[in-house]
Amino acid sequence: MKELVEHIAKALVDHPDQVEVRAVGGDQATVLELRVAPDDIGKVIGRQGRTARSIRAILNAAGVKRRRRFSLEILD
């Protein structure tokens, strides 16, 4: 899942070399922390959060298949 979020984020931003994804795992849930360059945050979030919501929807769909819950946090 980490690779999936990283691939999507690198396709969206202007500075793909500064994309970092860190997985913080728990018992049933995994939090994926996405960090991008400061001027690329708007591209990852999108207008009114639509892009971020879409990435989260993909994670939820993939999580159902793996029987695990994933959430995405976009860090400054």
NORWO-V185066 format. One record per helix or strand of 2 or more residues. SS is the DSSP state (H for helix, E for strand). FROM is the first residue (numbers start at 1). LEN is the number of residues. If there is no record, write none. Layout:
[[SS;FROM;LEN] [SS;FROM;LEN]]
//
This chain:
[[H;2;11] [H;16;3] [E;20;6] [E;29;7] [H;38;8] [H;47;20] [E;69;7]]
//
